[in-house]
Amino acid sequence: MASTAVEACQWTVAALARYAPATISVLLQVHDRLRCVAATGAWQVFSTVPPKAGIVGRVYASGESAIVGDVAADPDYLPVRPDVTAEVCVPVLDPAGRPIGVLDLQWSGPVELGPWLETANRVATRLGARITALGGPPAESRSEKLLRHAAALTAAPTEWDLMTAAICAAREVSTLSAAVLLLTDGPSPRLGAPPGAPGELEFRIRAELAEAGAPALHRMVARAHRHGSGYTLGEQGHPPTEEYRPLADAGVRTLVAVPVGPPDGGGVLLVADERLLRPDPTTVNLMELLAGQAWTCLDRLRTLARLREQASSDPLTGLGHTGPFGQRIARATPGRTALLAIDVDGFKAVNDTYGHQAGDRLLVGLARALEAALRQGDELYRIGGDEFVAVIEVNRPEEAIRIGERLAEAARVTGRTISVGVALPRPGESPEQTLRRADQALYVVKRQGRDGVRLAAA
């Protein structure tokens, strides 16, 4: 007699195969998917299937049997064999009538499906009762859990979400009660975000690590990278290594420590428990795989962030450039949003006399000075070599003139002068037309001797 749910399914498939010239499979619910636990009669089968995919998913979701005389006409059919023509699929139910899986039969030749539907339903009823008596469908294996969590890590949209997902994965896959991700990729070590309220042990670990200080945390990370992953042996009477003493002070009696990322700028994944246990090597290996996946995803997020920043900002000054400037002025409000076109007086002479490096230093220093002169909420963009535009919200045109004069004074403090043209959008006017009027006002300032501010005609 079968002693496990999987054995019961395998015996069922083997028994049916003696009488049915068909591809036969049993799929059971394991977490959020249907897993094929027994099959025969095909070169290949699907290992796992989403719970609503295919005829098997439809039967599982509805709890109702399906008889399909022509699989080519059924849009839900999942092709297991190229020559299949007909399919019978019935739900495997527990005694309460809840689906826990499906029994599926597929034929490639002529067959009378009605009797096979009755047979399949009788077999599935007995199989469901036996699986329930044996404790239900098999539990999700730790490798399957890791695979599921790897998908969550890959889908994490932010570093915060990624660290939360990594900590959840470490807890569930290791079966230990606490997990902490310690990173040293910034000016000081930091702990990854906890998923919700941390448990009592994890709370104490975080408190001890925060109290330990940066040098102690750097030593903890360095140990993991220098010597590799480590785990406790579950033996009493042995003192912890000095680097991990803060964890022992927090009540940790079982620990798996796995390096994360590169030695310079990486971190360590700490998975712990108050119980005195001896983690098996497989647990350590799974944590190493998790750490590798987490770092790969973290590196990808940071690369994407850098690319977005490069795509939206001027690499010299760090100001937004033409892309974000265009998006901003598209939201301009007529009569309220002022554009201040700014040009550096005599910039070409600086480049010609002292070289481009001197010109770059001038632009960076001037950009910082102009930013500091703006109000909170005002925005400054670099849209050309020595051309800037400030976008500000005002109540009256005179307010925009005052901001322009403040910018001109800030430039004088740096030893340079600027010419500023100011324009407010007219009703129905495009942003490009408004900017053109601001430029025209700027060139009037240039012709009149530079170092000034002028409002474009309304």
C-alpha positions in Angstrom: 0.0 0.0 0.0 1.2 3.5 -0.9 2.8 5.3 2.1 2.9 8.8 0.5 0.6 10.9 -1.7 3.1 10.7 -4.5 3.3 6.9 -4.3 -0.5 6.7 -4.4 -0.5 8.8 -7.6 2.2 6.7 -9.2 0.4 3.4 -8.4 -2.8 4.9 -9.8 -1.2 5.9 -13.1 0.5 2.5 -13.4 -2.7 0.6 -12.8 -4.7 2.7 -15.4 -1.9 2.3 -17.9 -2.4 -1.4 -18.0 -5.9 -0.9 -19.5 -5.8 2.5 -21.2 -3.5 3.1 -24.2 -3.3 6.8 -23.2 -1.0 9.4 -21.8 -2.0 9.5 -18.1 -0.9 12.0 -15.5 -1.9 13.2 -12.0 -1.2 16.8 -11.1 -1.6 17.9 -7.5 -1.8 21.4 -6.0 1.6 22.4 -4.5 1.4 26.0 -3.2 0.2 28.1 -6.1 0.7 25.6 -9.0 -0.3 22.2 -10.2 2.7 19.8 -10.1 2.8 16.6 -12.1 3.7 13.9 -9.6 3.0 10.9 -11.8 2.8 10.3 -15.5 3.2 7.7 -18.3 2.7 7.4 -22.0 4.6 10.4 -23.4 8.1 11.5 -24.3 7.7 14.6 -22.1 5.2 16.2 -19.7 4.8 19.6 -18.1 6.4 19.6 -14.6 4.2 22.4 -13.3 1.2 24.2 -14.6 -0.4 27.5 -13.5 -3.6 26.7 -11.7 -5.8 28.0 -14.5 -3.8 27.0 -17.5 -4.9 24.3 -19.9 -7.8 21.9 -19.6 -6.2 20.6 -16.4 -6.2 24.1 -14.9 -9.8 24.6 -16.0 -10.9 21.4 -14.4 -9.0 22.1 -11.2 -10.4 25.7 -10.9 -14.0 24.6 -11.6 -14.0 21.3 -9.8 -15.9 19.9 -12.8 -14.9 17.1 -15.2 -14.1 17.8 -18.8 -14.5 15.5 -21.8 -12.9 16.8 -25.0 -13.5 14.9 -28.2 -11.3 17.1 -30.4 -8.5 18.8 -28.5 -7.6 20.9 -31.6 -10.9 22.8 -31.2 -10.3 23.5 -27.5 -8.2 26.7 -26.9 -7.2 25.6 -23.5 -5.4 22.4 -24.6 -1.8 22.1 -23.6 0.0 20.0 -26.2 1.8 17.1 -24.5 2.0 14.8 -27.6 1.7 16.0 -31.2 -0.8 13.2 -32.1 -3.3 13.6 -29.2 -6.9 13.9 -30.4 -9.1 13.5 -27.3 -8.8 14.1 -23.6 -10.6 13.3 -20.4 -9.8 15.2 -17.2 -11.4 14.9 -13.8 -10.8 16.7 -10.5 -9.2 14.9 -7.6 -11.3 16.0 -4.6 -10.7 15.8 -0.8 -13.6 14.4 1.3 -15.0 17.9 1.7 -15.3 18.2 -2.1 -12.4 20.7 -2.6 -10.1 20.1 -5.6 -6.6 19.1 -4.6 -5.5 18.0 -8.1 -6.6 16.4 -11.4 -6.4 13.0 -13.1 -5.8 13.5 -16.9 -6.0 11.0 -19.8 -5.2 11.8 -23.4 -5.6 9.5 -26.5 -4.1 9.6 -29.9 -6.5 7.1 -31.5 -10.3 6.4 -31.6 -11.8 5.9 -28.2 -15.2 5.9 -26.5 -14.8 8.6 -24.0 -18.0 8.2 -22.0 -17.0 4.9 -20.2 -13.5 6.3 -19.5 -15.0 9.4 -17.9 -16.9 7.3 -15.5 -13.8 5.2 -14.8 -11.7 8.2 -14.3 -14.2 9.8 -11.8 -14.3 6.6 -9.7 -10.5 6.3 -9.7 -10.1 10.0 -8.8 -12.6 9.7 -5.9 -10.6 6.8 -4.4 -7.3 8.6 -5.1 -8.5 11.8 -3.4 -9.6 9.9 -0.3 -6.2 8.1 -0.1 -4.2 11.3 -0.5 -6.2 12.9 2.2 -5.6 9.9 4.5 -1.9 10.3 3.8 -1.8 13.9 4.9 -2.8 15.7 1.6 -0.7 16.7 -1.4 3.1 16.9 -0.9 4.5 20.0 0.6 6.4 22.5 -1.5 10.1 21.5 -1.4 12.7 24.1 -0.3 14.1 24.3 -3.8 10.6 25.0 -5.1 10.2 27.7 -2.5 13.5 29.2 -3.6 12.4 29.2 -7.2 9.2 30.9 -6.3 11.0 33.6 -4.2 13.5 34.1 -7.0 10.7 35.2 -9.3 9.6 37.6 -6.6 13.1 39.0 -6.3 13.3 39.5 -10.1 10.0 41.3 -10.1 10.9 43.6 -7.1 10.5 47.2 -8.4 12.7 48.9 -5.7 15.6 48.1 -3.4 13.3 48.3 -0.5 11.0 45.7 -2.1 14.0 43.5 -3.0 15.4 43.4 0.5 12.0 42.7 1.9 11.6 39.8 -0.5 15.1 38.5 0.2 14.5 38.4 3.9 11.1 36.7 3.5 12.7 34.1 1.3 15.6 33.4 3.7 13.2 32.8 6.5 10.9 30.5 4.6 13.5 28.5 2.7 15.8 28.0 5.7 12.9 27.4 8.1 14.8 29.5 10.7 12.9 32.2 12.4 15.0 35.4 11.7 16.9 36.8 8.7 18.8 40.1 8.4 20.6 41.5 5.3 23.6 43.6 6.2 25.1 45.7 3.3 28.2 47.8 3.3 27.8 49.4 -0.1 27.4 53.0 1.2 29.2 55.4 3.6 28.1 53.3 6.5 26.7 49.7 7.0 22.9 49.4 6.7 20.3 46.8 7.4 17.9 45.7 4.7 14.3 46.6 5.2 12.3 44.1 7.4 9.1 42.7 5.9 6.5 44.2 8.2 7.1 43.9 11.9 10.1 41.7 12.6 9.8 38.9 15.1 11.2 39.2 18.6 14.6 37.6 17.8 15.0 39.6 14.6 14.1 42.8 16.5 16.8 42.0 19.1 19.4 41.2 16.3 18.7 44.5 14.6 19.0 46.4 17.9 22.4 44.7 18.7 23.7 45.3 15.2 22.7 49.0 15.4 24.4 49.2 18.8 27.6 47.4 17.6 28.7 50.3 15.4 30.2 50.5 11.9 33.6 48.9 12.6 32.1 45.8 14.1 29.6 45.4 11.2 32.4 45.8 8.7 34.4 43.0 10.5 31.3 40.8 10.4 30.9 41.2 6.6 34.7 40.9 6.1 34.7 37.5 7.9 32.0 36.1 5.6 33.8 37.3 2.5 37.2 36.2 3.7 36.3 32.7 4.8 33.0 32.0 2.9 29.7 30.8 4.2 29.5 29.4 7.7 27.0 27.7 10.0 26.8 26.7 13.6 27.0 23.0 14.7 24.3 22.9 17.3 26.7 22.1 20.1 26.6 23.7 23.5 29.5 25.1 25.4 31.4 26.7 22.6 31.9 30.5 22.5 31.0 32.4 19.3 33.7 34.0 17.2 34.3 37.7 18.1 32.7 39.0 14.9 29.4 37.3 15.7 29.3 38.1 19.4 26.6 40.8 18.9 24.4 38.0 17.5 25.0 35.8 20.4 24.1 38.7 22.7 20.8 39.0 20.9 20.0 35.3 21.8 21.1 33.7 18.5 22.0 30.0 19.0 21.8 28.9 15.4 23.3 30.9 12.6 23.9 30.6 8.9 26.1 33.5 7.5 26.4 33.8 3.7 28.4 36.5 1.8 26.4 38.7 -0.5 28.0 40.4 -3.6 31.6 41.4 -3.9 34.0 41.8 -0.9 34.2 45.6 -1.6 30.7 47.0 -1.3 28.8 43.8 -0.7 27.3 42.4 2.5 26.3 39.3 4.4 23.0 37.5 4.8 22.4 36.3 8.4 19.8 33.7 9.0 19.3 32.7 12.7 17.2 31.0 15.3 16.9 30.9 19.1 16.7 27.1 19.0 19.9 25.1 19.1 20.0 23.5 15.7 22.5 22.1 13.2 21.7 23.4 9.7 22.4 20.9 7.0 24.7 21.8 4.1 21.7 21.9 1.8 20.3 24.8 3.8 23.6 26.7 3.4 23.7 26.0 -0.3 20.2 27.3 -0.7 21.1 30.5 1.2 24.1 30.9 -1.1 21.8 30.7 -4.1 19.4 33.1 -2.6 22.2 35.6 -1.8 23.5 35.3 -5.4 20.1 35.9 -6.8 19.4 38.8 -4.5 22.7 40.6 -5.4 22.1 40.0 -9.1 18.7 41.7 -8.8 20.0 44.5 -6.6 22.8 45.2 -9.1 20.2 45.2 -12.0 18.0 47.7 -10.1 21.0 50.0 -9.5 22.1 49.8 -13.1 18.7 50.7 -14.3 18.6 53.6 -11.8 21.9 54.9 -13.2 20.7 54.6 -16.7 17.5 56.5 -15.9 19.6 59.2 -14.2 21.9 59.5 -17.2 18.9 59.6 -19.5 17.3 62.4 -17.5 20.2 64.5 -16.3 23.2 66.4 -17.6 26.3 64.4 -16.7 28.4 67.6 -16.1 26.1 69.6 -13.8 23.6 67.0 -12.7 20.8 69.2 -13.8 17.9 67.9 -15.8 18.4 68.3 -19.6 16.1 68.6 -22.6 14.1 65.4 -21.9 12.7 66.2 -18.5 12.6 69.9 -19.4 10.2 69.2 -22.2 8.1 67.1 -19.9 8.0 69.9 -17.3 7.1 72.8 -19.7 4.3 70.6 -21.2 2.6 71.0 -17.8 3.0 74.8 -17.8 0.0 76.9 -16.6 -0.7 80.0 -18.7 0.0 83.2 -16.7 1.5 81.2 -13.8 4.5 79.2 -15.0 7.4 81.4 -15.9 10.4 80.3 -18.1 13.7 82.1 -17.4 16.1 81.6 -20.3 19.7 82.0 -19.0 22.9 82.5 -21.0 26.4 82.8 -19.5 28.0 86.1 -20.7 31.4 85.6 -22.3 31.5 81.9 -21.9 33.1 81.3 -25.3 36.0 83.5 -24.4 36.6 81.4 -21.3 36.7 78.2 -23.3 39.0 79.8 -26.0 41.4 81.3 -23.5 41.6 78.8 -20.7 40.3 75.6 -22.3 37.2 73.4 -21.9 38.1 72.1 -18.5 38.0 75.7 -17.1 34.7 76.1 -19.0 33.3 73.0 -17.4 34.3 74.2 -13.9 32.6 77.5 -14.6 29.4 75.8 -15.6 29.4 73.5 -12.6 30.0 76.3 -10.1 27.4 78.6 -11.8 24.8 75.8 -11.8 25.3 75.3 -8.0 25.0 79.0 -7.4 21.8 79.4 -9.5 20.2 76.4 -7.8 20.9 77.9 -4.4 19.3 81.1 -5.5 16.0 79.5 -6.5 13.1 78.9 -4.2 12.0 75.4 -3.0 10.0 73.9 -5.9 11.7 76.0 -8.6 13.5 73.9 -11.2 16.7 74.5 -13.2 17.7 72.7 -16.4 20.7 72.8 -18.7 19.5 72.7 -22.3 22.7 73.6 -24.2 26.4 74.3 -23.8 26.0 77.5 -21.6 22.2 77.7 -21.8 20.0 77.1 -18.8 16.3 77.5 -18.1 14.6 78.0 -14.8 11.0 76.9 -14.5 9.1 78.6 -11.7 5.5 79.2 -10.6 4.6 82.8 -9.9 1.5 84.8 -9.1 2.6 87.9 -11.1 5.2 88.6 -13.8 7.0 90.9 -11.4 7.7 87.9 -9.2 9.5 86.2 -12.1 11.5 89.3 -12.7 12.6 89.4 -9.0 13.7 85.7 -9.2 15.6 86.5 -12.4 17.4 89.4 -10.7 18.3 87.1 -7.8 19.8 84.6 -10.2 21.8 87.4 -11.8 23.2 88.5 -8.4 24.1 84.9 -7.6 26.1 84.7 -10.8 27.9 87.9 -10.0 29.0 86.4 -6.7 30.8 83.7 -8.7 32.6 86.3 -10.7 30.5 85.8 -13.8 27.4 87.5 -15.3 24.4 86.1 -17.0 21.7 87.4 -19.3 18.1 86.4 -18.4 14.9 86.5 -20.5 11.6 85.9 -18.9 8.3 84.7 -20.5 5.0 83.4 -19.2 2.8 81.2 -21.4 0.0 82.9 -23.2 -3.4 81.0 -23.5 -3.1 78.5 -26.4 0.6 79.1 -26.8 2.9 76.1 -27.1 5.8 75.6 -24.7 8.2 76.0 -27.6 6.7 79.4 -28.5 7.0 80.6 -24.9 10.6 79.5 -24.7 11.3 81.3 -28.0 9.9 84.6 -26.5 12.1 84.1 -23.4 15.1 83.7 -25.7 14.2 86.8 -27.6 14.0 88.8 -24.4 17.4 87.3 -23.4 19.0 88.5 -26.7 17.6 92.0 -26.0 19.6 91.9 -22.8 22.7 90.8 -24.7 22.4 93.7 -27.2 21.9 96.2 -24.3 25.2 95.2 -22.6 24.5 91.9 -20.9 24.2 91.2 -17.1 20.5 91.9 -16.8 16.9 90.6 -16.8 14.1 91.4 -19.3 10.5 90.3 -19.4 9.1 89.3 -22.8 6.1 91.1 -24.1 2.8 89.6 -22.9 
